[in-house]
């Protein structure tokens, strides 16, 4: 099996392709990339690599395996003492001055999956050119029967690791200290909010809840115990997966419910009525808040994220950049210039001053600060921003299709592009990730082929539900017409 790193790492089914043997091979390839980079500047000290893991089945053992391979190659290694969120691990890379980080997680994927994310020294996902090098070394080693270096190491604590040493550490204290520079915890402490938290059995368990209790905030965490199978649930914080949180908020008289995915780099929320608050609205509320704090910078969003952000930015004379789907594209902008906020419709969001990494914990706390400052229920805040800059209704469908050429499909969609959709003239076509048709009233339709399976993701946003439904139906028809005939 060829091991490939996607937009945010390699993922596979545990026991099938995600095995200890394959993990050792990936770790060896990472070690060789790190050593190659160090060889270019041998006068510099060899910097450590950080290793962390989520709550999935055997994640801790896979992390130990990675740490042992890295150390056997002579690298200094920091290994998390317990499961930790991806953003906490990523911040530790930067805080500890490491050359990179390895996170054992399959993020929001179903329980049968696990994966490896590789983090660069800046605290975000490694660039494609770096993961391409890992893949190349991995393929070379396996083709030539080169086995990973590996042996069990004695763990150290409370010291800086030397070459070939593994030191256990806790990323939480430094991560919390950093978040205090971005979030006004005193506003949350004074807010009187009643908060329900659902880490979905993932690595965000205990983080938000513990900090809120320390502030004296009334908080109730569900699904916070260690459950490697996630209770049979899919750890993705979207509406259909958060019914238990919604019921708790609604019947327990909580003001808000916050949810994070399997490795806590995504955010989801429900308001006091138990209704799902999409990341589209969370991004817009966060942008409005940051503008209100007098902060400036570029606004970056993925192509599938709401036009509400564009309208808000336009009113406040902020530039907006749209990227293909995947937080690594947002990260690229954050490394080059000040980005006020970067976000994607799946809930990965970061802000100015933070690492270039989606962070569900950060955004959950920021949402509490926004509510605390406004002194209003979340549903009134979302209604107000829609009234001022909207309205926008959003939906998406995944259309299974026969295998196809992504390049050919996109070319066919462009060649047969309609002049109008939903009764609105098409004013702009964006080809950065599939085909996006933007209409005169700011409604849009996006047809985006999946990069991993024969599925078309069809997204639409418009002022009304009826318009969205019509656009999605039009998207299905356009895609079916553009698909090449079956062989």
N, C-alpha and C positions, 0 to 999 in steps of 0.2 A: 504494500500500500504506500502510495506517495503521500507524505505528510506535508500539508500546505497551511501556511498562515494566511487567514483572511484579513478583513479590515480590523479585527481585534483579536488575533491569536488563532491557535489551532484547537479544534474541538472534535471529539469523536466519542463513540459509545464505549462505556467502561466494560472491559473484558473482551471486547471485539478488537478495536484498533487502539483504544486508549489502554495500553498495558504497561507494566513496569519496564519491559524491554524497550518499548518505543519511547517511553518517558526518559529512560537513561540515554538513548540515542539523541533525543532532542537536547537534553542537558549537556551532552558532550559537544554538540554543535555550537551551543551557546557559549560554552567555555572556550572553544577554539576561536570564536569571533572576538571575545573579550581579550584573549591572549594575543591575537593578531593586532588588535588596536593598540595594545600596550607595547608591542614590539616596535611600533612606529615612534614611540616616545619613551624609550627605556629609561631615560633619566628621571621620569616621573614615577612616584610610588604606585604600586599595584593597588587599585581601589577595589573595595568589596562589592559583592553582589548581594542583594536582598532577596529572600525567598519567603513568600507567604502562601496562604491557602484558605479556601472557603470551607463550608460545612458538608460538602458532598461526600459520598461514600469513598473512603480511602484517600481523601484529599490530603490529610496529614501525612500519610505514609508516602504518597507520591512526592510531597514537598521534601520530606526527609531524604528520599532517593535523589532528588535534584540537588539538594545541598551536599550530599555525599559525593556526587559526581563532580560538582564544581570544585569542592575542596580537594578531591583526588587529583585534579588538574593544577593544584597549587594556588587556587583563588581563595581570598578571604571571604567568608560568608556570614551574613546575618540571617537567622532563621526565626520567623515569628513563633512566639511561645504558644499561641493558640490561633484559631481561625480569626481572620481579620478582613475588613472590607478592602476591595481593590484600591479605592482612593487613599485609604490609610497606608497601604503598602507603597503606593506610588509616591505619596508625600515623603515616606521614609527614605526612598531612593535619593530624593533631593536633600532632605534634612541631614542624612548621614554622609552625604558626599560620595555616593556610590556610583559605579560605572553603569549599573543597570539593575533590573529587578525581574524576578520570575514569580508570577502569580498562578497558582493552581486553581482554576475555576472554569466553569462553563457558563458563568454569568447568569442570564435569564433562561437558558436552555432547560429542557425537561430533565428530571432527576437521573435518567440513565446515561446522560452525557457528563464528561469532564473535559478539561482543556488546559491549555497553557497560554498565558498572556506574557509577552516580553515587554518590559518597560525600559525606556532609555534614561539617560542620566538627568534629563530635564523633568522627569516625573510624569511623563505621558507615554502613550503607546509608541513603540519604536517605529521609525519610518519604513516604508516598503523596501527601500534599498538594503536596510539592515536585516529585515526578516528574509529577504531574498538570499542574502549571504548565509543565513542559518540553514535555509532549505538546501542550498547548494552543497554545503559541507555535509549535511545530513545525508543527502543522496550519495555523495562520494564515499562516505564512510561505509554505508550499507552495501554499496556496489562492490567495494573492495574488501568487505568482511572485517573492517576495522571496528573493534569492540570498544565501548566506552570505558574510561578509567573509573573505578568505583571501589570504595570500601567503606565500612562503618566508621564514623568518627565519634570521638568523645565530645560532648557538648560543653561549652564554656558559657559563663554568664558574667554580666557587669564588666566586660573588658572590650577593647577594640580587637577584632579578629586579625591575626597575622596570616600570612600565606598558608593555605591548607587547613585553616582552623574554622570551626563553626561555632558561632555565638548566638544563643537564644536571646530574643529581645521582645519588648512590648511596644508596638507602634502607637498605642492609643494616647499616651500623655502628650507627645509632641504634636500629634494630629489635632488634639483638642486645643492645645495652646495656639496653633495656627488658625483654627476656625474662629477663635475668640478675636482675632484681628479682622475678621470678615463679617462676623455676626455680633450684634449688640445683645449679649445674653441678658443684660439688665432689663431691657425692654420686655423680653420673654418672661423674666422672673416677675415683673410687675403686671403682666397682662391678665392674670386670672384665668387663662385658658385651661380648658380641660381637653387633654390630648390622648387619643388612642394611636398606638403604633403597631404596625405589622411588618416585621422584617422578613416574613414569609419563610421562616426557618433558615434564613440565609446568614451571611457573615456580618450583616449589620445589626445582628441581635445584641441588645444590651447597650449599644452606643447612644442613640438618641434618648432612650428611656432612662438610662443611668444619669446622663447629664441633666435631663429635665427634673428628675427627682432631687438631684443636688441643688437645683435652683428653687426647689419648693413648688414646682408645677405639678398639678394633678395629672398623672399619666398612667395608662394601662397598656402593657405590651402583651400582645398575643403572638403565638407561633414563635416564641423566643427560645424554646428549648432546642437542644441538639437533636436533629432528626434528618439523617443523611438522605432519606427518601422524600424529604419535604412533605411528609404526610400524604404522599400521592398527588400533591398539587404541583402546578406549573409555576415556578417562582418568578413570574413576570408581573409587575404591578400595573395591570390594565383592568378595566372595569369588570370584565367577566370573571376575573380571578380574585376579586376583592369583596365578594359578597359577605363573608363573615365579618370583615372590618366594617363594611357599610352597615350591617345589622347592629354591630356593637355601638357604633357612633349614634345611630338613629335611636336605639332603644335605651342607651346608657346616658343620653343627654350630653354627649361630648361635642366640643366645638369643631373638631377637625380630626380626621384620621390620616396618618402618614404611612406610606408603604415604600419599602425598598426591595430591589430584586435580589437574586441569589448572592451577588457579590457587592451589593449596595452602591453601584455606580449609576443606578436609575431611580427616579422618583415617581410615585403616583400618589394621589390624594383623594379623599372623599370629604364633602362638606357636611355641615351639621344635619342636613336632611338625608344624608347617606347617599348622595349622588356623586358619581365619579367626576373629578376635576382633571381634565386632560393635561398632559405636559405642554400642549399648545398654550393653554391659559396660564400655566405656571410660569412659562418663559415670558409671556407678555406682562404678567404682574411683576415679575422680578425686574424686567427691563424698566417698567414704569417706576418702580421703587429706586433703582439705581440712578435713573435720571433725576428723580426727586432729591437724591442725595448730592446732586451737583457733579456726578461722575460722567466722564466722556470716554469715547472709544468706538472702535468699529463694532458693528453688530453682525454676527455670523450665525447662519442657520442652514440646516440641510434643506434640500430642494423640496422635501415633503412636509415642511413645517409651515404653520399658519401665516397668512398674509396680515394678520392682526399685528404681527411684529413689524412688518414693513410700514404699515400705516402709522404706527406709533413712532417709529424711527423717523419717518418722513416729517411728521409734525415737529419733531425736536431736532431736525436738521442733522441726523446721524446717517452715516453711510451703512448700507447693508450688503453683505456678500452671501450668495447662496452656494452651497457645496453639494457634491454627491452625498448619498447616505453613508454614514459612518463617522464616528467622532474623530477619527484620525485626520480627516480633512479639516475639521475645525481646529484641531491641535496645530496643524501646519500654520494657520493664520495666527494663532496665539503665540507661536514662537517668533514671529516676524514683527509684530506690532501690538500696541495696546488693544485688546479686545474687551469691550465692556461686558458682553455676554455672548456665549456660544452655546447653541442648543439644537437638539434634534427631537423629532416628534415621538420617539420612543422613550424619552425621559432622561437622556444623558445631557446634563447641563453643567456649565462652569461659568465663573464670573471673573472679572478683573481682580488681580491679586492672588488668584488661586493657581494651582498647577493646571496644565492643559489636559484635564481629565474630567469626564463626567462624574458627578458626585451627588448621589441621592441623599446622603446625610446632610451635606452642606445645604442643598436646596430645600430639604424639609425644615431645617432650622431657619433658613431665610424666610420661608413661607410663614412660620410662626412669628418672626419679627415683623413682617409686613402686616399681619393680622393684629399684632399687639400695638403697633404704631397707629393703625387706622381705628382700632376699637370697634371694628365692624365684623359681622359674620362673613365667612369666606364666600358664600353664595352672593352676598350683596356686592362684594369686591369684583367678582367675575361678571356679574350683571352690569356693573358700572363701566367696566373697561370695554365690554361689548357694546354698550350704548354709545360710548364716546368714539370708539374706533372701529366698530363692527357694523352689523352683526356678521359672524362667520359660523357656519356649521360644517363639520368635517366628518368624513367616513372613508373607509378603505375596505376593499375586498381582495382576496387572493384567488386568482383564477388558475386552476390547474389546466395545463395545455400539453400537447405532445412536445417532445424535444425539438428545440429550434436553435437557430443561430441568433444570438443577441444582436450582433452587428447588423445582420440582414433585416431583422424585425424593426430595429430602430430606423434603418434607412427607408424601409417600406412605410412606416408610420409618418416619417417626414415627407416622403413623396406624395402621400395621399392626405396631407394635413387639411382639415376642414377650414373654411373661412370663418365659420361661426359654430359655437357650441352653446346649447341651452338658451338660444335666442340672443346670445351676446357675441359681438365680433371678437375673433381671436387677434390679440394685439401683439403677442410675443410668444416665441417658441424657444424653450430652454432644452438643450441636448446634453447637459452635463451628466445626467444619470437617467437613461431612458429618454422619454419625450414628455415635456410639460407644456401644456397649452394654457396661457394666461389670457383671460378675457378682460374686456373693457371695464367691467364692474368689479375687477379684482378676484373674481371666482377663477378656479383653475382645475385642470384635470391632468394627472400624472400617470403615465403608463410606464412601469419600470420592471424590466425582467429581473428575476432573481439571479444572483450570481452562482448559486449552488444547486438549484433544482429547476425542473420545467414548470415554473410557476410565474405568472404575471401578477405583480402587485399594482393594483389600480386604486389611486387615491383621488379624492375630490374635495373641494371646499367651495362653498357658496353662501349667500345670505340666508337661504331657507333649506329645510330638509328635502322638500320636493325638488329643488334645483340640484341638490347633491345627488339624490337618487337618479335623476335624469342624466346627470353627467357620468355617473358610474355605469349606467346602462349604455351610454354612448361610448364609453371607454371600452367596454366588453365588445361592442360591435366593431369598433375601429381595430381592436387587436385581432379579432377573428378574421377580419378582412385582410389584415396585413400579414398574418401568419402564412408561411409558405405551405403549399399543399403537401400532404403526407406522402412519404416515399412509397 
